Structures are given as structure tokens and as C-alpha cells.
């Protein structure tokens, strides 16, 4: 009888131990699940925070364009005509057929003069100077390249210097024309959308604009593409300052 009682107590003790171990295992699994859930929740929170930060950052970079709709286009052109030159730096890509040359450029441009320096890997790659139609380039370059850089840059950046023009309204744009040029201006932003120039040799210089930007309250297109025959020049303006007419000393 004593042995039987002992065995009974041992069995009970064993069962209690098993129950305890099972409880510990269940508790451990529950704790593991809690830790896993904690890390999952933390990871989800981090992801949401990063996504919100990126969304906020993208929203902050959105450009709020001025609304000039209903304004007098002639008055806008007259106001801009007080600016006769620019100092600018930009990234430039020069394409001909299937080849592309890219670099960074520094430009000083007025109605009568142009000084353009193009750099690649920090080294001066090309320099073009122009005064009253006389062009000097180092190294020497062909006529089409000089035209697209000199006439293209001046007409694309200082577009408001057009003379003897007529204005025609077409839908959401103004079309400004004279004997050799046609500029399409967006009515709302009063910025150019495109421009076409008929050259003396019968060829056509085409300019398109994109990405409006602001420099001290002066709005301008920061991205331009200039095309002539097989040549294409793409510009992305990095910095620009505008020279008032009285500051040129001309």
C-alpha cells in the first residue's frame, strides 16, 4: 500500500511538472509572438514614417506657378524687356546623329554679346564668343553648331526681345509672330512653350521649353531643347541671374 501511494504521488508530481512545462512553453510562445508582433508593428511604423516623409518632400518641391491669366501680354513683354542679359550656369548635352557630348557650361549673354564656356570633368572643352554677329570659337566649329549655340541660346533665353511682332490668341496660348519668329506663350503662366525661328539660309531653328523655375521673383523655363537640322542641344539651368538694361554699360 505504501508503494502504491508513493507511485500515485509520483504520477501526480510528474503530471504537474508536465503541466508546468507546457505552461512555460505556451508562455514562451506567447512571448515570442508578442516580440514578433512588436517588431512587425515597429517596422510598419518606420515604413509609414518614411513614406510620409517622402510624400511630404515631394509635395514641398511642387512648383506653384503664378497665374497671369487675363493680364496684358504686351505689358508683360515690355516689363521683361527691361532685362537685357543673363549670367547662367547649366548642364548641356550636345547631340549630333547618334553621338552625344555632355558637360557643364557658364554663360554671360546680352542682346549684343555672348560668352560661353563649356567644361567636361572640370576641364575647359570649348569656348564661344560673339559680338554683334561676329563669332569666334575655340576649337573652331562648323556654322550650324555656332548658330544653334549663339542664336539658339539668345533667342531661347531672351525670348522677350522679339521686335515688330503681332499677337494672336489661340485657345490657352498667345502666338507672337514677326517676319522670322513665332513664339507660343502660355496664357496662365506667361512663359514660352515653344519657339520657331526661320534662318537666312532657309533652315528652321526649333526651341521647346519645360520645368518653370523662379529666381528672385523672375519666372523662367529651366529646361530647354534647341534643334537645328541634325543638331540637338539640351539645357538644364542650374543657376541664373538677370542683368537689367542699365547695368550693362553699353
Secondary structure, 3 states (H helix, E strand, C coil): CHHHHHHHHHHHHHHHHHHHHHHHHHHHHHHHHHHHHHHHHHHHHHHHHHHHHHHHHHHHCCCCCCCCCCCCHHHHHHHHCCEEEEEEEEEEEEEECCEEEEEEEEEEEECCEEEEEEEECCEEEEEEEEECCEEEEECCCCHHHHHHHHHHHHHHHCHHHCCCCEEEEECCEEEEECCCEEEEEECCCCCEEEEEEECCCCCEEEEEEEEEEEECCEEEEEEEEEEECCEEEEEEEEEEEEEEHHHCCC
